[in-house]
Structures are given as structure tokens and as C-alpha cells.
């Protein structure tokens, strides 16, 4: 799979589809690259060995432990890089996201929502960004709960740099997940792709606080394309984009923890996994 993607002639999502059809990355590699396939395979083997020595695990779409929620969406990546451990129980997960420059009220709300999700037995998925994401991950770690960070860089990078210790804590007890080559730095294109994977991993997305220009809106759009529920904190309704989003099917507004409880009661694996 690494050899195929390193020499890619088409987008990753196209390889995901072909991989499921042919059930063999080696067969696709040989079909596309002929006599060069052997050398590409050898080069990739050496590269994978180096990644393993750094503690990075590779999970392809054909692996049984590829996350089942993510497998169900149309734009799933064919390959994930993981630091830490994925768990089958992570299929019961909710993404908690929001602004990097969150208000004090937004940060408090993020902590309360995360703790409520933990009480209901959910794994917390977020993007390791400053602000809301940091609070969600930290609240989960402090409660001894599972949390997954989906990052917009390769695993050799930390973005933002000040979250180095948080990324290490998550890798030690949960998982840090990337769809990008380990050496890849942050780009404008990588973070929307990261949001799509976050949406795919989770049964639902909760937006705690986000401005008109926030990247959280990208995940709302991805979640709706994936057929996954979106929950908007009531305070967001002072934003025009949120009022418009709240009118769309699949979007609910939660104004209290009790309303969150009610929304969670409607979320189940069978209901949410609609690609």
C-alpha cells in the first residue's frame, strides 16, 4: 500500500475504492507499474521498517482493525498512521470540536460536554488544536477515558507545537491518527482532510463554539455528507452560519446537558453509519 501511494497516479480515495474491489494492494501496484513494482515494493519495505522503529503503526483499509466507522464513508483514506492503540470500542465515539480562540464560556462548555460524553461511555475524538480541542482531549485524559487525536500533519510533527506533551499523553493511553506521510507538515489543504477523517471516525460531531471562518464548519459539511448527526451548542445560534446549518436535516441544537442526553439517546451505530 505504501509503495502504491508513494507512486500514486490517482487520488487516495480512488485507491481506497480499488483496494476494496481487488483486495490486494500488490496486484494494483503491479498492474499500474509493471516491472517497476518490485523496486517500489522494496523501497517501501525499508521505509515501513523505519516507521515501525519510531513507534508508528500502519493500518490499511484491508486490515480488520481499520476503524469501522471510517470504513463506512465514501472518502475514507486507504492508509492510516497510528501512534498508540486503536480499540474496537472506539466505534462508540463522538467528535468534540470548536474554535482555537475560544471564549472562557466555550472552554467551560467543552469540558462539561466532554465529561457528559464520558459518562455515557463514548470515546472522545478531536483534532489536537488549541482551544476547544485541547480542552476535550484533556478532560478525557483527566477522567481516564479514551481519546483519539486526528491530526493535520504527519506523526513526526506536532501542531500547534505547544501541544507536544498533550500529543504524547494521548499516544500513551489512546491514539494519535494521521492520514499523511510522517514527514508531512501542516498545510491549508491538510486540515480540511483531517476534519473529514474526524467526522468519519465518529458517530456524531458536536460543535461547541465556532466563528463564521472556523474550520469546524468544514467538519459540519463533511459530517452531513457522511450522513452523521451534527449537534450545535445553543450559544452558536448567534452566528448566521449556525442558524442556517440548524435548519438542515441531521443537525440538532443542544442548549443543555439534558438536551445532549436526549440527542445521545438517538445516536446508535445502526442509525449513524449511513455513508
N, C-alpha and C positions, 0 to 999 in steps of 0.2 A: 504494500500500500504506500509506503514512504517513497519507494522508487517511482511508482506511478505518479504520485502527486508532485514529486520534485521535477519530473519531466512532463508535467501536465500540458495537454493541448486543449483542454476544455475546463469549465468552472468546476469547483469541488462538488457542488450539488449534482452535477451531471454524473460524476464518478460514483456518488452515493447510489444513484439510481442503477447505473450499470453494475455496480458491485452486488446489489441485491438480485439483479437479473441473472448474472453469470456465476455468482457465489465463489469467485476466485479473482483476487487482485492480480495474481501471477498470470492468469490467462489473458486478462485485459492488457497487462504490460507487454506480453509477447505479441499480442495482436496489434498493438499500436507502435511498438518499437522494434519488432523483429530481432535481428541479430544483436542489437544494442541492449536488449533486455537483460542479458546475463551480466554485463558490466554495470548497468544501472542497479541491478539487484545486489551485486557485491558492494558497491559504494554505499547503498542504503543500509546494508547489514552492518557495516563498520560504523555508520552514523548512529544507528539504533543502539548498538553496544555502548557507545559513548553516552547517549542519553540515559540508558539504564544505570550507568555508573554515577550519574548525577541524581539518581533517585526519581527520574521521570518514567512514568508508565504510559504505554501507548494502548489505546483501546479503539479498535476499528469497528465499523458498523456490523461486521460479521461476528464479532465476539459476543458471547452470551451475556456478558456484564456491561455491554453498551447500554446506557440508560434508556429504559423502556419508554418513558415519556418523550424523550428526544427522538427516539426512533420513529415515533408516530407522526412527526411533522415533515412537510414536504421539502424544507430547506435544511434538513439535518446535515451536519458535516460528516464526511466519511471517516474522519480520524480525529480523536481527541487525545490531548496530552494531559496527564493527570499527575499531580503531586499530592500524595496522601492516598486515601482509600475511598472509592465509591462503595455504596452499600445498597442492597436491594430495597431496603426500607426508604431510601431516598426518593422512590417513586411517589411517596406521600410527602410532597414538598410544595411550598408556596414562595414566590419571589416577593421580596420587600425592597422597594426601590424609591428613589427620590433625589432631590436636589443636593448638589455638592455644597452649596452655600445655604444650608437650611437654617430656618429660624430656631430659636430655643424651643418654641412650642412644637415645631415639626420634629425636632430631635426627641423631645419627650414622647410625642405621639408614636414615633417609630419604635421607641423602646417598649411602650405599652402594647402595641400591636404585635411586636415580635414575641413578647412574653406570653400573650394570649395564644398565639400560634403554637408555641412550645407546649403550653398546657393541653392543647388539642393533639399533640403528638406529631407535629409537622417538622420536617427538615426545613431550615431557612436557607433560601437561595438569594444571593445578592451579588453586586458587581465590584466590591472592594474599593469603590470610590470614596472620597471624603464625604462627610455629611451623613445622610440617611443610611447609605450602605454600611458605613463604618459602625454606626450605632446598631444596626440589625445584626451584623456579624458578632459584634462584641457582646451584645445581650445574649445571643445564643451560646457563645463560648462560656460566658459567666454562669449560665444555668446548666452547663454540661450537656447541651443539646447539639445535635448535628447541624453543621452549616457548610454550604458549598459556595466558594467564590468563583465566579466566572469572569475571567479577566480579558482585557482587550489587547494584551501583549503576549509574547511568548513567556514560558515559565522562568527564563533566566532574568526577567525584568520584574520590577515592582513599580506600579503606577497607581497612586502617587507614591513617591519614594518614602514618605513618612509612614506609610502603612507596611513597611518591611516586617516589623515584629508581628503585626496582625496577620499578614500572609503566612508567616511561619507558624503561628498558633493554629491557623485554620488547617494547614497541611498536616500538622501533628495529630489532629483529632477528627478532621473532616476531610475535605478535598478542595484543592485548587485546580480548576479546569480551564484549559485553553484549546482553541481550535487552530492556533497559529504556531508556526515553527518556533522552537525555543529561543532562537536569536532575534525574533521579531520585536521591534519596539512599537510604541504607540503611534497610531496614525488616525486621521479623520475617518477613514473607511473601517478601521478595525472595531471601533466601539459600537456602531450600529449592528455589525455582525455579531458582536458579543451579546448585545441585547436580544437578538433573535435566538441565540442558544439559551440564554437565561429563560426566555419565555418557553422554549421547547422543553426544558428540564422540569419546569414547574407545572403543577395542576392549575394554578391561577397566579395572577400578578396583582399585587397591592401597590398603588402609588400613594405615598404618604404626603409628599409636598413636591411641587414641580412648577417651574415658570413656563411661560409661552415658548421659550427657546430650550427648555430642558431636554436632555437625551432620554429622559423617562418616557417622553411622548413616542419615541421610536419603538420602545418596547410595548407600549399600548397598541400601536398599529400591528406589530408582529404578533402579539397575543390574539388579537381579533382575527388576523389571517389564519392563525393556528386553530381557531375555534376554542380558545381557552378563556375562561372568565377573567374580567378585569374589575377590580374593586378600587374605587377612588375615595380617599378620605374626604369627608364633607367639607372641610376647610378649602379644598381645591376649587369649589364652585365659584369662588371669586375670580377665577381665571376663565376667560372666554373659551379657550380650547377644551377645558374640562367640562363646561356646561354643554358644549357641543358633543363631546365624547359620551357624556352621561345619557344622551338620547339614543345612543346606538344599542342594538341588541347585543347582549353579552356583557354589558357594563352596568355595574351597580354602584351606588353611593352608600358608604358606611359613615354614620355620624356618631356612633358609639361602639363600645366593645360588645354590647349586647347585639347590635346590628351585625357586627363582624361574626359573632357566634352563629347568627341565623344564616348569614351568607355561607359560612363554612359548612353548615349542615347540608347545603345544597350541592357542595362540591364532592364528587366521588370520582374514582378512576374511570368508571364506565361513562360518566357524563362528560368528563373533561377531555378525554383523549379522542377528540374529533379533529382530524387533520384537514 
